[in-house]
């Protein structure tokens, strides 16, 4: 009987120790999450998406242009580059030069660069670090 009681006591100690360790880990995790959320409020990394005043949870993204002419040229370049890239016949029958086609593709790349959420990527790095610590 003494051996069984000793095993029960040891098992009880293991269970208590495990629960305490889990409680400590949960507390540390909560502290890390709280610290992360507080730092997010202080530095405001979420800048690329601007909330719309709709009830459908949609956002807008700013695209910097110098005026209507540049906006028109950008949209035109997007359309032309898309046609060229999607249709081999359009490329061979294009009424514009390959220099212009290259310019259209360059415009696409410039727009893509403006739309990249650089600050938000830093947040993902921070989240990844937290994930690795857990």
C-alpha positions in Angstrom: 0.0 0.0 0.0 2.9 2.4 0.7 4.2 2.0 -2.8 0.8 2.8 -4.3 0.3 5.8 -2.0 3.8 7.0 -3.0 3.0 6.7 -6.7 -0.3 8.6 -6.1 1.6 11.4 -4.3 4.2 11.6 -7.1 1.5 11.6 -9.8 -0.3 14.4 -7.9 2.9 16.4 -7.7 3.5 15.9 -11.5 -0.1 17.0 -12.2 0.2 20.1 -9.9 3.6 21.0 -11.4 2.2 20.6 -15.0 -0.8 22.8 -14.2 1.5 25.4 -12.7 3.8 25.3 -15.7 0.8 25.7 -18.0 -0.5 28.6 -16.0 2.9 30.3 -16.2 3.1 29.7 -20.0 -0.5 31.1 -20.5 0.4 34.2 -18.4 3.6 34.8 -20.4 1.6 34.3 -23.7 -1.1 36.8 -22.5 1.6 39.3 -21.5 3.3 39.0 -24.9 0.1 39.5 -26.8 -0.9 42.5 -24.6 2.6 44.0 -25.1 2.3 43.5 -28.8 -1.2 45.0 -29.0 0.0 48.0 -27.0 2.9 48.5 -29.3 0.6 48.4 -32.3 -1.5 51.1 -30.8 1.6 53.3 -30.1 3.2 53.0 -33.5 0.2 52.5 -35.8 1.7 50.2 -38.5 -1.5 49.6 -40.3 -1.4 52.6 -42.7 -2.0 51.2 -46.2 -5.7 50.2 -45.9 -8.0 53.1 -45.0 -11.4 52.0 -43.7 -14.4 53.1 -45.8 -17.5 54.5 -44.1 -19.6 51.6 -45.2 -21.1 48.7 -43.3 -19.5 46.1 -45.6 -16.0 46.3 -43.9 -14.3 47.5 -47.0 -11.1 49.5 -47.3 -9.5 51.9 -49.8 -5.9 52.2 -50.9 -4.3 55.5 -51.9 -2.5 55.7 -55.2 -0.4 58.8 -55.7 -0.7 60.6 -59.0 0.1 64.1 -60.1 -3.2 64.7 -61.8 -5.9 63.4 -64.1 -3.5 63.1 -67.0 -1.2 60.8 -65.1 -4.1 58.8 -63.8 -5.4 58.4 -67.3 -2.0 57.3 -68.5 -1.7 54.8 -65.7 -5.0 53.2 -66.4 -4.3 53.2 -70.2 -0.9 51.5 -69.5 -2.6 48.9 -67.3 -5.0 48.0 -70.0 -2.4 48.0 -72.8 0.0 45.9 -70.8 -2.7 43.5 -69.9 -3.7 43.1 -73.5 -0.1 42.5 -74.6 0.6 40.0 -71.9 -2.6 38.0 -72.4 -2.8 37.9 -76.2 0.1 37.0 -78.5 -1.9 38.2 -81.5 -2.4 41.6 -79.9 1.3 41.9 -79.4 2.1 41.2 -83.1 -0.7 43.5 -84.3 -0.2 46.2 -81.7 -0.5 49.8 -83.0 2.1 50.9 -80.5 5.8 50.2 -80.3 7.5 47.7 -78.1 9.1 50.7 -76.4 5.6 51.8 -75.4 4.8 48.3 -74.3 7.8 48.3 -72.1 6.6 51.6 -70.6 3.2 50.1 -69.9 4.8 47.2 -68.1 7.0 49.6 -66.1 3.8 51.5 -65.1 2.3 48.3 -63.8 5.4 47.7 -61.7 5.4 51.2 -60.3 1.7 50.8 -59.3 2.5 47.5 -57.7 5.3 49.1 -55.7 3.0 51.8 -54.4 0.4 49.2 -53.3 2.9 47.1 -51.3 2.1 47.3 -47.6 5.6 47.9 -46.3 4.7 48.9 -42.7 2.3 46.0 -42.4 5.1 43.6 -43.3 7.0 44.7 -40.2 3.9 43.7 -38.2 4.0 40.3 -39.7 7.7 40.0 -38.7 6.7 40.9 -35.1 3.9 38.3 -35.2 6.3 35.7 -36.5 8.7 36.4 -33.7 5.9 35.9 -31.2 4.8 32.7 -32.8 8.4 31.4 -32.5 8.5 32.2 -28.8 5.3 30.2 -28.1 
